[in-house]
Amino acid sequence: MKTPINKLTALILLVFLGGCKVSKDIILPTASIPETFRNAPADSSSSIAKLSVQQFFTDATLSKLIDTALLKNYDLQIAMKNMTAAELLFRQSKLGNLPQLNLNVTANSSRPSDNSLNGLSAGQFLGTKHIEDFNANLGLSWEADIWGKIGSQKKAALATYLQSAEARKAVQMRLIANVAQGYYRLLMLDTQMSIAKRNVALNDSTLTMIKMQFDAGQVSSLAIQQAEAQQLVAAQLIPVLEQDINIQENALSILAGQLPGAISRQGSLEQANFPVQLAAGVPSALLAQRPDVRSAELALDLANAQVGVAKASMYPSLNITATAGLNAFKASNWFNIPASLFGVVAGGITQPLFQRNQLKTQFEVAKIEREKAVLQFRQSVLIAVGEVSDELMRIEKLKQQQAIAERRVKTLKTAVKNAGLLFNNGMANYLEVITAQSNALQSELELASIKTAELHATVALYRALGGGF
């Protein structure tokens, strides 16, 4: 009697070992994360990433455009479908510990050979040449999670689902940034169009004055040709800008999930602004805010779970099966209870033998994949910290460039005004006037480009910090 008791005790111990892990997880390597960003302001306790989209983008037209894009953009809708599919698989994995229960109903009739044992027995004892069998049963099968394999599979499914959620966030962040940057570029093109038209009108006035001096014999035809050439430089910008505006409007429409068309806007490039203090916070916050960093962290969770599954597959598995139902050799007795009742219970332990080398290889490969996940996480942190530092430096230097460009525009506008006055009084020649107008045109166009670049860098910083939720 000792041997059966010992075996039963061993089975019970195996069952109570359910959920025990056979492999040790690698902890997230966060020691390499710096305390502050390079080029960060002195006070970086807060972060603009904590601001909502409505708080960060205060332009009403832009906010409406972003809302439309978040609702109708097809890339974002595809990401949502992927997330829904991953959620269904995760829900299914949560049922891993539940037993399988199948209903089976069969009815068969066979005619054995008259010279066979079954045929002779049927003829002698049953008085018939046909053997019938009617069966209706419920079959139950359950695997005990002794080594935590099913638990690891659940963790892997959860990590996969959460990664799909982070992928959707990444698509949303990229969409918001693209819409905002496209909108600011549209405002820049509007500003440059206004500059070009204003310079065309100014050149018309200058050309008229030079023609009057030509009629008076004060200048040669070369002066008229130079003035006309300068006028055409500004005039040529108009169709180019009209083309760029049309293309940019089409791009924004597509991002918003709409057919290409005009984009209504009321603001101007000069009115576009952001929070005064562009705080970046601390790098450790990127672990929770950046979708790509968070996805890399989840990839390590997934790799840990897969190592657990591979390791557990090398150990014995305990399966318990049970079948109960109704069985009869005559259809009329099929549901005769309790005479037709039957039941079978069985339990078994399975240990892979010839597949052990294959399973061990899979386990070693899973460990290598986990090591790769650690390296990819560290790389994602480096890239994230680098992007934030780059945008902080870019914003700082663009602000300096903008201040210089503004002074240059102011100086050249004054030069254009003075050149016109001196030219009217015969104290300056037409080349000085044309040169002043040309320099002023280029400086105003450059100022608009620098202003837009600063806006783009600010949007990029918001995205690099994980803003948008």
C-alpha positions as CSV (number, residue, x, y, z in Angstrom):
1,M,0.0,0.0,0.0
2,K,3.0,2.4,0.4
3,T,3.8,2.5,-3.3
4,P,0.3,3.9,-4.4
5,I,0.3,6.3,-1.5
6,N,3.8,7.6,-2.4
7,K,2.7,8.0,-6.0
8,L,-0.4,9.9,-5.0
9,T,1.6,12.1,-2.7
10,A,4.0,12.9,-5.6
11,L,1.1,13.9,-7.8
12,I,-0.4,16.2,-5.2
13,L,3.0,17.9,-4.7
14,L,3.3,18.4,-8.5
15,V,-0.1,20.0,-8.5
16,F,0.7,22.3,-5.6
17,L,3.9,23.4,-7.5
18,G,1.6,24.9,-10.1
19,G,2.7,28.4,-11.0
20,C,6.3,27.9,-9.8
21,K,8.8,29.5,-12.2
22,V,11.7,27.5,-13.5
23,S,13.6,30.5,-14.9
24,K,14.6,33.9,-13.4
25,D,13.4,37.1,-15.1
26,I,15.9,39.7,-16.1
27,I,15.2,43.1,-14.4
28,L,14.8,46.2,-16.5
29,P,18.2,47.9,-16.8
30,T,17.5,51.5,-15.7
31,A,20.9,52.3,-14.2
32,S,22.2,53.8,-17.5
33,I,19.5,56.5,-17.7
34,P,21.0,60.0,-17.0
35,E,19.6,62.3,-14.4
36,T,19.1,65.2,-16.8
37,F,19.0,66.0,-20.5
38,R,21.9,67.7,-22.2
39,N,21.0,71.3,-23.0
40,A,18.0,71.2,-20.6
41,P,17.0,74.4,-18.8
42,A,18.0,74.7,-15.1
43,D,14.5,74.1,-13.9
44,S,13.3,70.8,-15.5
45,S,11.2,69.4,-12.7
46,S,8.1,69.6,-14.9
47,S,7.6,68.5,-18.5
48,I,5.5,69.8,-21.4
49,A,4.7,66.1,-22.1
50,K,2.2,66.3,-19.3
51,L,0.2,69.0,-21.2
52,S,-2.8,67.7,-23.2
53,V,-3.0,68.3,-26.9
54,Q,-5.6,71.1,-26.3
55,Q,-3.3,72.8,-23.7
56,F,-0.2,72.6,-25.9
57,F,-1.8,73.6,-29.3
58,T,-3.9,76.6,-28.5
59,D,-4.7,77.5,-32.1
60,A,-8.4,76.7,-32.5
61,T,-8.1,75.8,-36.2
62,L,-5.2,73.5,-35.5
63,S,-7.0,71.8,-32.6
64,K,-10.0,71.2,-34.8
65,L,-7.7,69.7,-37.5
66,I,-6.0,67.4,-35.0
67,D,-9.3,66.2,-33.7
68,T,-10.5,65.4,-37.2
69,A,-7.3,63.5,-37.9
70,L,-7.6,61.5,-34.7
71,L,-11.1,60.5,-35.6
72,K,-10.6,59.7,-39.3
73,N,-7.0,59.0,-40.1
74,Y,-6.7,55.5,-41.6
75,D,-3.2,54.7,-40.1
76,L,-4.6,55.3,-36.6
77,Q,-7.7,53.2,-37.4
78,I,-5.5,50.3,-38.6
79,A,-3.5,50.6,-35.3
80,M,-6.8,50.4,-33.4
81,K,-7.8,47.3,-35.2
82,N,-4.4,45.7,-34.4
83,M,-4.9,46.6,-30.8
84,T,-8.4,45.1,-30.7
85,A,-7.1,41.8,-32.2
86,A,-4.3,41.6,-29.6
87,E,-6.9,42.3,-26.9
88,L,-9.0,39.3,-28.1
89,L,-5.9,37.0,-28.0
90,F,-5.0,38.2,-24.5
91,R,-8.5,37.5,-23.3
92,Q,-8.3,34.0,-24.8
93,S,-4.9,33.4,-23.0
94,K,-6.6,34.2,-19.7
95,L,-8.6,31.0,-20.1
96,G,-5.4,28.9,-20.3
97,N,-5.9,27.3,-16.9
98,L,-9.5,26.3,-17.5
99,P,-10.1,22.6,-18.5
100,Q,-11.3,21.7,-22.0
101,L,-14.8,20.3,-22.1
102,N,-16.2,18.7,-25.3
103,L,-19.5,17.1,-26.0
104,N,-19.3,14.0,-28.2
105,V,-22.4,12.2,-29.6
106,T,-21.8,9.1,-31.8
107,A,-23.8,6.3,-33.2
108,N,-22.4,3.5,-35.4
109,S,-23.4,0.2,-36.8
110,S,-21.0,-2.5,-38.1
111,R,-21.4,-5.9,-39.6
112,P,-18.4,-8.1,-38.8
113,S,-17.5,-11.2,-40.8
114,D,-19.4,-14.3,-40.0
115,N,-16.0,-16.1,-39.6
116,S,-14.6,-13.5,-37.3
117,L,-14.7,-13.7,-33.5
118,N,-16.9,-10.6,-33.3
119,G,-19.3,-12.1,-35.9
120,L,-19.5,-15.5,-34.2
121,S,-20.0,-13.8,-30.8
122,A,-22.7,-11.5,-32.1
123,G,-24.5,-14.4,-33.8
124,Q,-24.4,-16.7,-30.7
125,F,-25.0,-14.2,-27.9
126,L,-26.8,-11.2,-29.5
127,G,-28.7,-13.1,-32.2
128,T,-27.9,-10.4,-34.8
129,K,-25.2,-9.9,-37.5
130,H,-25.0,-6.2,-36.9
131,I,-23.3,-4.6,-33.9
132,E,-24.6,-1.2,-32.9
133,D,-23.1,1.3,-30.4
134,F,-24.7,4.6,-29.2
135,N,-22.6,6.9,-27.2
136,A,-23.1,10.4,-25.7
137,N,-20.5,11.8,-23.4
138,L,-18.7,14.9,-22.0
139,G,-14.9,14.8,-22.2
140,L,-12.8,16.9,-19.8
141,S,-9.1,17.5,-20.2
142,W,-6.9,19.7,-17.9
143,E,-3.2,20.4,-17.7
144,A,-1.8,21.4,-14.3
145,D,0.4,24.5,-14.6
146,I,3.2,22.9,-12.6
147,W,6.2,24.9,-13.9
148,G,4.4,28.1,-14.7
149,K,4.2,27.5,-18.5
150,I,0.6,28.6,-18.8
151,G,1.3,31.6,-16.6
152,S,4.2,32.6,-18.8
153,Q,2.0,32.3,-21.9
154,K,-0.5,34.7,-20.2
155,K,2.3,37.2,-19.5
156,A,3.5,36.9,-23.1
157,A,0.0,37.6,-24.4
158,L,-0.4,40.5,-22.1
159,A,2.9,42.0,-23.2
160,T,1.9,41.6,-26.8
161,Y,-1.4,43.3,-26.2
162,L,0.3,46.2,-24.4
163,Q,2.8,46.5,-27.2
164,S,-0.1,46.9,-29.7
165,A,-1.4,49.7,-27.4
166,E,1.9,51.4,-27.4
167,A,2.1,51.1,-31.2
168,R,-1.2,52.9,-31.4
169,K,0.1,55.6,-29.2
170,A,3.2,56.0,-31.4
171,V,1.0,56.3,-34.5
172,Q,-1.2,58.9,-32.7
173,M,1.9,60.9,-31.6
174,R,3.3,60.9,-35.0
175,L,0.0,61.9,-36.5
176,I,-0.4,64.9,-34.1
177,A,3.1,66.0,-34.9
178,N,2.7,65.7,-38.6
179,V,-0.6,67.6,-38.6
180,A,0.9,70.4,-36.4
181,Q,4.1,70.7,-38.5
182,G,2.1,70.7,-41.7
183,Y,-0.2,73.4,-40.4
184,Y,2.7,75.6,-39.4
185,R,4.3,75.1,-42.7
186,L,1.0,76.2,-44.3
187,L,1.1,79.4,-42.2
188,M,4.7,80.0,-43.3
189,L,3.7,79.7,-47.0
190,D,0.9,82.1,-46.4
191,T,3.4,84.6,-44.8
192,Q,5.8,84.2,-47.6
193,M,3.0,84.7,-50.1
194,S,2.1,88.0,-48.4
195,I,5.8,89.0,-48.5
196,A,6.1,88.2,-52.2
197,K,3.0,90.1,-53.1
198,R,4.1,93.1,-51.0
199,N,7.5,93.1,-52.7
200,V,5.9,92.9,-56.2
201,A,3.8,96.0,-55.3
202,L,7.0,97.8,-54.0
203,N,8.9,96.9,-57.1
204,D,6.1,98.2,-59.3
205,S,6.4,101.5,-57.5
206,T,10.2,101.5,-57.9
207,L,9.9,100.6,-61.6
208,T,7.4,103.4,-62.2
209,M,9.8,106.0,-60.7
210,I,12.8,104.7,-62.8
211,K,10.7,104.9,-65.9
212,M,9.9,108.5,-65.1
213,Q,13.6,109.3,-64.6
214,F,14.3,107.4,-67.9
215,D,11.8,109.6,-69.7
216,A,13.5,112.6,-68.1
217,G,16.9,111.3,-69.4
218,Q,18.3,110.9,-65.9
219,V,18.9,107.1,-66.2
220,S,19.6,104.6,-69.0
221,S,17.4,101.7,-70.2
222,L,19.7,99.4,-68.1
223,A,18.0,100.8,-65.0
224,I,14.6,99.8,-66.3
225,Q,15.8,96.3,-67.1
226,Q,17.4,95.9,-63.7
227,A,14.2,97.0,-62.0
228,E,12.0,94.7,-64.1
229,A,14.3,91.8,-63.3
230,Q,14.0,92.5,-59.6
231,Q,10.2,92.7,-60.0
232,L,10.1,89.3,-61.8
233,V,12.1,87.7,-59.0
234,A,9.3,88.5,-56.5
235,A,6.6,87.7,-59.1
236,Q,8.1,84.3,-59.8
237,L,7.7,83.4,-56.1
238,I,3.9,83.7,-56.3
239,P,3.1,80.6,-58.5
240,V,5.8,78.6,-56.7
241,L,4.2,79.4,-53.3
242,E,0.7,78.8,-54.7
243,Q,1.8,75.3,-55.8
244,D,3.4,74.6,-52.4
245,I,0.2,75.8,-50.6
246,N,-2.0,73.6,-52.7
247,I,0.2,70.5,-52.1
248,Q,0.4,71.2,-48.3
249,E,-3.3,71.5,-48.1
250,N,-3.7,68.2,-49.9
251,A,-1.3,66.5,-47.5
252,L,-3.1,67.9,-44.4
253,S,-6.5,66.7,-45.8
254,I,-5.2,63.2,-46.3
255,L,-3.8,63.1,-42.8
256,A,-7.3,64.1,-41.6
257,G,-8.8,61.2,-43.6
258,Q,-10.5,63.5,-46.1
259,L,-10.3,64.1,-49.8
260,P,-7.7,66.7,-50.9
261,G,-9.1,70.2,-50.5
262,A,-8.6,73.6,-49.1
263,I,-7.8,74.1,-45.4
264,S,-9.5,77.0,-43.8
265,R,-7.3,79.0,-41.4
266,Q,-7.6,82.2,-39.5
267,G,-4.3,82.5,-37.6
268,S,-0.9,83.7,-38.8
269,L,2.7,82.6,-38.4
270,E,3.3,85.6,-36.1
271,Q,0.5,84.5,-33.8
272,A,1.7,80.9,-33.4
273,N,3.2,80.3,-30.0
274,F,3.7,77.7,-27.3
275,P,4.1,77.6,-23.5
276,V,6.8,80.1,-22.5
277,Q,8.8,77.5,-20.5
278,L,9.5,74.5,-22.6
279,A,10.5,72.2,-19.7
280,A,11.7,68.7,-20.6
281,G,11.4,67.0,-17.2
282,V,13.8,64.1,-16.3
283,P,14.9,61.3,-18.6
284,S,13.5,58.6,-16.3
285,A,10.0,59.9,-17.2
286,L,10.5,58.6,-20.8
287,L,10.0,55.1,-19.5
288,A,6.3,55.8,-19.0
289,Q,5.8,58.5,-21.7
290,R,7.6,57.4,-24.8
291,P,5.7,54.6,-26.7
292,D,8.8,53.2,-28.3
293,V,10.7,53.0,-24.9
294,R,7.6,51.5,-23.3
295,S,7.4,49.0,-26.1
296,A,11.0,48.0,-25.7
297,E,10.3,47.5,-22.0
298,L,7.4,45.3,-22.8
299,A,9.5,43.4,-25.3
300,L,11.7,42.4,-22.3
301,D,8.7,41.2,-20.4
302,L,7.7,39.2,-23.5
303,A,11.2,37.7,-23.8
304,N,11.2,36.8,-20.1
305,A,7.8,35.0,-20.5
306,Q,9.0,33.2,-23.6
307,V,12.1,31.9,-21.7
308,G,9.8,30.6,-19.0
309,V,7.7,28.8,-21.6
310,A,10.7,27.3,-23.3
311,K,12.2,26.2,-20.0
312,A,8.9,24.7,-18.7
313,S,8.5,22.7,-21.9
314,M,11.5,20.6,-20.9
315,Y,9.9,19.4,-17.7
316,P,7.1,16.8,-17.2
317,S,3.5,17.8,-17.7
318,L,0.6,16.5,-15.7
319,N,-2.7,15.9,-17.6
320,I,-5.9,14.8,-16.1
321,T,-8.8,13.5,-18.3
322,A,-12.3,12.5,-17.5
323,T,-15.2,11.1,-19.6
324,A,-18.8,10.5,-18.5
325,G,-22.0,9.9,-20.4
326,L,-24.4,7.4,-21.8
327,N,-23.6,4.3,-23.7
328,A,-25.8,1.5,-25.1
329,F,-25.8,-1.2,-27.8
330,K,-29.5,-0.5,-28.6
331,A,-31.0,2.9,-29.4
332,S,-34.0,2.1,-27.3
333,N,-31.8,1.7,-24.2
334,W,-29.5,4.7,-25.0
335,F,-31.1,7.0,-22.5
336,N,-32.0,4.3,-19.9
337,I,-30.7,5.9,-16.7
338,P,-28.9,4.7,-14.6
339,A,-28.2,1.5,-16.6
340,S,-26.5,3.4,-19.5
341,L,-24.3,5.6,-17.4
342,F,-20.5,5.2,-17.6
343,G,-17.5,7.2,-16.5
344,V,-13.7,7.1,-16.9
345,V,-11.0,9.2,-15.0
346,A,-7.3,9.1,-15.9
347,G,-4.2,11.0,-15.1
348,G,-0.7,10.9,-16.7
349,I,2.7,12.5,-16.6
350,T,4.4,13.2,-19.9
351,Q,8.2,13.7,-20.1
352,P,9.8,14.5,-23.5
353,L,12.8,12.3,-24.2
354,F,13.9,12.4,-27.8
355,Q,12.8,16.0,-28.1
356,R,15.0,17.2,-25.2
357,N,17.8,18.5,-27.4
358,Q,15.3,20.4,-29.6
359,L,13.6,21.9,-26.6
360,K,17.0,22.8,-25.0
361,T,18.0,24.6,-28.2
362,Q,14.7,26.5,-28.1
363,F,15.4,27.5,-24.6
364,E,18.9,28.8,-25.4
365,V,17.5,30.7,-28.4
366,A,14.9,32.3,-26.1
367,K,17.6,33.4,-23.7
368,I,19.5,35.0,-26.6
369,E,16.4,36.8,-27.7
370,R,16.0,38.1,-24.1
371,E,19.5,39.4,-24.1
372,K,18.7,41.2,-27.4
373,A,15.6,42.7,-25.8
374,V,17.8,44.2,-23.1
375,L,20.2,45.7,-25.7
376,Q,17.2,47.1,-27.7
377,F,15.8,48.6,-24.6
378,R,19.0,50.4,-23.8
379,Q,19.3,51.6,-27.4
380,S,15.7,52.9,-27.3
381,V,16.5,54.9,-24.2
382,L,19.7,56.3,-25.8
383,I,17.8,57.3,-28.9
384,A,15.0,58.9,-26.9
385,V,17.3,60.9,-24.6
386,G,19.3,62.0,-27.7
387,E,16.2,63.2,-29.6
388,V,15.1,65.3,-26.6
389,S,18.6,66.8,-26.2
390,D,18.8,67.5,-30.0
391,E,15.4,69.3,-30.0
392,L,16.4,71.4,-26.9
393,M,19.6,72.5,-28.6
394,R,17.7,73.2,-31.9
395,I,15.1,75.3,-30.2
396,E,17.7,77.3,-28.3
397,K,19.8,78.0,-31.4
398,L,16.8,78.8,-33.6
399,K,15.6,81.4,-31.0
400,Q,19.0,83.0,-31.4
401,Q,18.8,82.9,-35.2
402,Q,15.3,84.4,-35.1
403,A,16.4,87.3,-32.9
404,I,19.2,88.0,-35.3
405,A,17.0,87.6,-38.3
406,E,14.4,90.0,-36.8
407,R,17.0,92.7,-36.4
408,R,18.2,92.1,-39.9
409,V,14.7,92.5,-41.3
410,K,14.2,95.7,-39.3
411,T,17.5,97.1,-40.6
412,L,16.8,96.2,-44.2
413,K,13.3,97.6,-44.1
414,T,14.8,100.9,-42.9
415,A,17.4,100.6,-45.7
416,V,14.7,100.2,-48.3
417,K,12.8,103.2,-47.0
418,N,16.0,105.4,-46.9
419,A,17.1,104.2,-50.3
420,G,13.8,105.3,-51.8
421,L,14.0,108.7,-50.2
422,L,17.6,109.2,-51.3
423,F,16.7,108.0,-54.8
424,N,13.9,110.5,-55.1
425,N,16.3,113.2,-54.1
426,G,19.0,112.1,-56.5
427,M,21.3,111.1,-53.7
428,A,21.3,107.3,-54.5
429,N,21.3,105.4,-57.7
430,Y,18.8,102.8,-58.8
431,L,21.1,99.8,-58.0
432,E,21.2,100.8,-54.4
433,V,17.4,100.8,-54.3
434,I,17.1,97.4,-56.1
435,T,19.8,95.9,-53.9
436,A,18.0,97.1,-50.7
437,Q,14.7,95.6,-51.9
438,S,16.3,92.3,-52.9
439,N,18.0,92.0,-49.5
440,A,14.8,92.8,-47.6
441,L,12.8,90.2,-49.6
442,Q,15.3,87.5,-48.8
443,S,15.6,88.4,-45.2
444,E,11.8,88.4,-44.6
445,L,11.5,85.0,-46.3
446,E,14.4,83.6,-44.2
447,L,12.8,85.0,-41.0
448,A,9.5,83.1,-41.8
449,S,11.5,79.9,-42.4
450,I,13.4,80.2,-39.1
451,K,10.2,80.9,-37.2
452,T,8.6,77.8,-38.8
453,A,11.7,75.7,-38.0
454,E,11.4,76.8,-34.4
455,L,7.8,75.8,-34.3
456,H,8.6,72.4,-35.9
457,A,11.4,71.8,-33.3
458,T,9.0,72.6,-30.5
459,V,6.5,70.1,-31.8
460,A,9.3,67.6,-32.2
461,L,10.3,68.1,-28.6
462,Y,6.7,67.6,-27.5
463,R,6.6,64.3,-29.4
464,A,10.2,63.2,-28.2
465,L,9.0,63.6,-24.6
466,G,6.0,61.4,-25.2
467,G,3.4,64.2,-25.3
468,G,0.0,63.8,-26.9
469,F,-2.1,61.9,-24.3
